[in-house]
């Protein structure tokens, strides 16, 4: 979820070049819902760009979920 100033929109994207955007989440296109996900492998990291259309305070709620394979416990 995103709480933004009046007429404010939030976007998150990742791009390998200005013409090759590989991930895109935006409140201005279709809103943010459960289909907007970012996957990062364990032990890895990624870099993302954040964009805001109006000055002010934005509150972006992030939910973390993890999947594990605990076969080694058997």
C-alpha positions, 0 to 999 in steps of 0.5 A: 500500500502507498499513502501519498500527498494529494495527486502523488504517485509512487513507482518502483522500477529496475532497468538494465538500460533506459529502454529496457525496464525489467520490473515496474510497479506504479500507483498511477497505472493500475494501482498496487495489489497482490500481483505486484511482487519482487523476487530476490534469491537468498543471499542475493541483492538488487538495485531499484529506482524509486520515483515520486510525482509530488513533494511530500511524505510517502508511506510505502508499506512493504510485506516480506514473505520467504520460502524455504526448503528444509529437506536437509532436516530429514 
